[in-house]
Amino acid sequence: MKILVCISHVPDTTSKINFTEGDTKFDTNGVQFVINPNDEFGLTRAMWFKEKQGASVDVVNVGGPETEPTLRKALAIGADAAIRVNTEAVDGATVAKQLAKVVTDGGYDLVIAGRESIDYNGGMVPGMLAAMTGANFVTNCISLEIDGTNAKAVREIDGGKETVSTSLPLVIGGQKGLVEESDLRIPNMRGIMMARKKPLTIVEPVDANVETKSTGFEKPAPKGAVKLVDAENIDELVNLLHNEAKVI
């Protein structure tokens, strides 16, 4: 079984976010980048298939040279090879088209992507990728078992869970629950050294029309000052909640 894990290069959630050029560009200065958490759950599950079922695992990213340390980390975790599509990840449709070419050329049986990335939270790429490659698709996936060409997946739905039986080729949008957080792997020294010898192939992008464009960014408004009310002054508290906060 050939598995391809899609890796997004995203800012760490503890990073301070700023914008430049009139709030039209994301400022990467001083920002620490990591593997998208939803993708990391998927990569860990792929490693289980590699170790238990003898699957081969490749990772792929659409982006510039700045994303290569993130791909190298995925190799250090245990992936066999990495692919970087040498173009900026402008929007979901463009990324999906680039990934579809990689999937088709590589003949992958299973593609594991994150349900969404934590930077733009579009949640579009896995579904579009499945449509472009003619694969079955399960999103919000929290469990995945493969037996030959048959697959059994569990996904979150409103109010509960749904179990789905399907077959390969398959694209999933994984998330927390696909593996336990305690199962996530931190690269050790041996993995880091081996990652340096593993292939990282750079491929040129296919032509793709950019369907959307970000025209500006805006930070959330700062929180207002806190008003403290004496515990004995219930009338003032009720007045503030009613006339100022307007919640009662």
C-alpha positions as CSV (number, residue, x, y, z in Angstrom):
1,M,0.0,0.0,0.0
2,K,1.3,3.4,-1.0
3,I,0.4,6.3,1.3
4,L,0.8,10.0,0.7
5,V,0.5,12.3,3.7
6,C,-0.2,16.0,2.9
7,I,1.8,18.3,5.2
8,S,0.9,22.0,5.7
9,H,3.6,24.3,7.0
10,V,1.8,26.5,9.5
11,P,2.7,29.0,12.3
12,D,2.9,27.6,15.8
13,T,-0.2,28.6,17.8
14,T,2.0,30.4,20.3
15,S,3.4,32.7,17.7
16,K,2.5,36.4,17.7
17,I,0.8,37.2,14.4
18,N,1.3,40.4,12.5
19,F,0.7,41.7,9.0
20,T,2.6,44.0,6.7
21,E,2.1,46.0,3.5
22,G,-1.2,47.6,4.7
23,D,-2.4,44.4,6.4
24,T,-2.3,42.5,3.0
25,K,0.7,40.2,3.8
26,F,1.4,37.8,6.7
27,D,4.6,38.8,8.5
28,T,6.8,35.7,9.0
29,N,9.5,37.5,10.9
30,G,10.1,35.7,14.2
31,V,7.4,33.1,13.6
32,Q,8.0,29.5,14.4
33,F,6.5,27.1,11.8
34,V,5.4,23.5,12.6
35,I,3.6,20.6,10.9
36,N,-0.2,21.3,10.9
37,P,-1.6,19.5,13.9
38,N,-4.3,17.7,11.9
39,D,-1.6,16.5,9.4
40,E,0.5,15.3,12.3
41,F,-2.3,13.0,13.5
42,G,-2.5,11.7,9.9
43,L,1.3,11.1,9.7
44,T,1.3,9.2,12.9
45,R,-1.5,6.9,11.7
46,A,0.4,6.4,8.4
47,M,3.5,5.3,10.4
48,W,1.3,2.7,12.1
49,F,0.3,1.3,8.6
50,K,4.0,1.3,7.7
51,E,5.1,-0.6,10.8
52,K,2.1,-3.0,11.0
53,Q,1.2,-3.6,7.3
54,G,4.4,-2.8,5.4
55,A,3.1,0.4,3.7
56,S,5.3,2.9,2.1
57,V,4.8,6.5,3.3
58,D,5.6,9.7,1.4
59,V,4.9,13.2,2.5
60,V,4.1,16.2,0.2
61,N,3.9,20.0,0.6
62,V,3.0,22.8,-1.7
63,G,5.3,25.7,-1.0
64,G,8.6,27.3,-1.3
65,P,12.0,26.3,0.1
66,E,11.1,27.7,3.5
67,T,8.8,24.7,4.0
68,E,11.6,22.1,3.7
69,P,12.5,22.0,7.4
70,T,8.9,21.0,8.1
71,L,9.2,18.2,5.5
72,R,12.5,17.1,7.0
73,K,10.8,16.8,10.4
74,A,8.2,14.5,8.8
75,L,11.0,12.4,7.4
76,A,12.6,12.3,10.9
77,I,9.4,11.0,12.3
78,G,9.6,8.1,9.8
79,A,8.3,9.0,6.4
80,D,10.3,7.3,3.5
81,A,10.5,10.3,1.1
82,A,9.3,13.8,0.7
83,I,8.0,15.9,-2.3
84,R,7.8,19.6,-2.4
85,V,5.7,21.3,-5.2
86,N,7.7,24.4,-5.9
87,T,4.9,27.0,-5.8
88,E,3.2,29.2,-3.3
89,A,0.1,27.8,-1.7
90,V,-2.2,30.6,-2.9
91,D,-5.7,29.0,-2.4
92,G,-7.4,25.7,-1.8
93,A,-8.2,25.0,-5.4
94,T,-4.6,25.6,-6.6
95,V,-3.2,23.4,-3.8
96,A,-5.6,20.6,-4.6
97,K,-4.7,20.7,-8.3
98,Q,-1.0,20.5,-7.5
99,L,-1.5,17.6,-5.1
100,A,-3.7,15.8,-7.6
101,K,-0.8,15.7,-10.1
102,V,1.4,14.2,-7.4
103,V,-1.2,11.6,-6.4
104,T,-1.8,10.6,-10.0
105,D,1.9,10.3,-10.9
106,G,2.7,8.4,-7.8
107,G,-0.2,5.9,-7.9
108,Y,-1.0,6.3,-4.3
109,D,-3.7,4.1,-2.7
110,L,-4.4,6.2,0.4
111,V,-4.0,10.0,0.8
112,I,-4.1,11.3,4.3
113,A,-4.7,15.0,4.7
114,G,-5.7,17.1,7.6
115,R,-9.3,18.1,7.8
116,E,-8.1,21.7,7.7
117,S,-5.0,23.7,8.3
118,I,-4.8,25.9,11.4
119,D,-3.7,29.0,9.5
120,Y,-6.5,29.7,7.0
121,N,-8.9,27.0,8.2
122,G,-10.3,26.6,4.7
123,G,-11.1,22.8,4.9
124,M,-11.4,22.6,1.1
125,V,-8.3,20.8,-0.1
126,P,-9.1,17.1,0.8
127,G,-12.5,17.1,-0.8
128,M,-11.4,18.8,-4.0
129,L,-8.4,16.5,-4.2
130,A,-10.6,13.4,-3.9
131,A,-12.9,14.8,-6.7
132,M,-9.9,15.5,-9.0
133,T,-8.4,12.1,-8.6
134,G,-11.7,10.1,-8.6
135,A,-11.0,8.7,-5.1
136,N,-13.5,8.0,-2.3
137,F,-13.5,10.6,0.5
138,V,-14.1,10.7,4.2
139,T,-13.6,13.9,6.2
140,N,-13.6,14.6,10.0
141,C,-12.0,11.2,10.3
142,I,-11.2,10.0,13.8
143,S,-10.5,6.3,13.1
144,L,-9.2,4.4,10.0
145,E,-8.6,0.7,9.4
146,I,-7.4,-0.8,6.1
147,D,-7.8,-4.5,5.1
148,G,-6.5,-5.1,1.6
149,T,-8.4,-2.7,-0.6
150,N,-11.2,-2.3,1.9
151,A,-11.3,0.6,4.4
152,K,-13.4,1.3,7.5
153,A,-13.5,4.8,8.8
154,V,-15.2,6.6,11.7
155,R,-15.9,10.3,11.4
156,E,-17.4,12.9,13.6
157,I,-20.9,14.2,12.7
158,D,-23.2,16.6,14.5
159,G,-24.3,14.9,17.7
160,G,-22.2,11.7,17.3
161,K,-20.1,9.5,15.1
162,E,-20.6,7.7,11.8
163,T,-18.9,4.5,10.7
164,V,-18.2,4.3,7.0
165,S,-17.2,1.3,4.9
166,T,-15.4,2.2,1.6
167,S,-12.5,1.1,-0.6
168,L,-9.2,2.3,-1.9
169,P,-8.2,4.6,-3.5
170,L,-9.2,6.9,-0.6
171,V,-8.6,10.4,0.6
172,I,-9.3,11.2,4.2
173,G,-9.5,14.5,6.1
174,G,-8.0,13.5,9.4
175,Q,-8.2,15.3,12.8
176,K,-7.6,14.8,16.5
177,G,-8.7,11.3,17.4
178,L,-7.2,9.6,14.4
179,V,-4.5,8.7,16.9
180,E,-4.2,9.6,20.6
181,E,-2.2,12.7,21.4
182,S,0.1,10.5,23.5
183,D,1.0,8.5,20.4
184,L,2.4,11.6,18.5
185,R,6.1,11.2,17.8
186,I,8.9,13.5,18.5
187,P,11.9,13.0,16.2
188,N,14.9,11.4,18.0
189,M,18.5,11.8,17.0
190,R,18.6,8.7,14.9
191,G,15.5,9.8,13.0
192,I,17.0,13.2,12.4
193,M,20.2,11.8,11.1
194,M,18.4,9.3,8.8
195,A,16.2,12.1,7.5
196,R,19.2,13.9,6.0
197,K,19.8,10.9,3.7
198,K,16.2,10.4,2.6
199,P,15.1,11.9,-0.7
200,L,13.3,15.2,-0.9
201,T,12.2,15.7,-4.5
202,I,11.3,19.2,-5.8
203,V,8.7,19.1,-8.6
204,E,7.6,22.1,-10.7
205,P,3.9,23.0,-10.5
206,V,1.3,22.4,-13.1
207,D,-0.6,25.4,-14.6
208,A,-3.6,26.4,-12.4
209,N,-5.9,29.4,-12.3
210,V,-6.0,31.2,-9.0
211,E,-9.7,31.3,-8.1
212,T,-9.5,33.4,-4.9
213,K,-7.2,36.1,-3.5
214,S,-6.8,37.5,0.0
215,T,-7.1,41.2,-0.1
216,G,-6.6,42.0,3.5
217,F,-6.3,40.7,7.1
218,E,-7.7,42.1,10.3
219,K,-6.9,41.1,13.9
220,P,-9.6,40.7,16.4
221,A,-10.4,43.8,18.4
222,P,-8.7,44.0,21.7
223,K,-10.7,43.0,24.7
224,G,-12.2,45.8,26.8
225,A,-11.3,46.6,30.3
226,V,-12.7,44.5,33.1
227,K,-15.1,46.1,35.6
228,L,-15.0,44.7,39.1
229,V,-18.2,44.9,41.1
230,D,-18.3,44.5,44.9
231,A,-19.9,41.2,45.8
232,E,-22.4,43.0,48.0
233,N,-23.5,45.4,45.3
234,I,-26.0,43.2,43.4
235,D,-28.0,46.1,42.1
236,E,-25.0,47.6,40.3
237,L,-24.1,44.2,38.8
238,V,-27.6,43.8,37.4
239,N,-27.6,47.3,36.0
240,L,-24.3,46.8,34.2
241,L,-25.5,43.4,32.8
242,H,-28.8,44.9,31.6
243,N,-27.8,48.4,30.3
244,E,-24.2,48.0,29.3
245,A,-23.5,44.4,28.5
246,K,-27.1,43.9,27.4
247,V,-27.1,40.2,28.2
248,I,-30.2,40.3,30.5
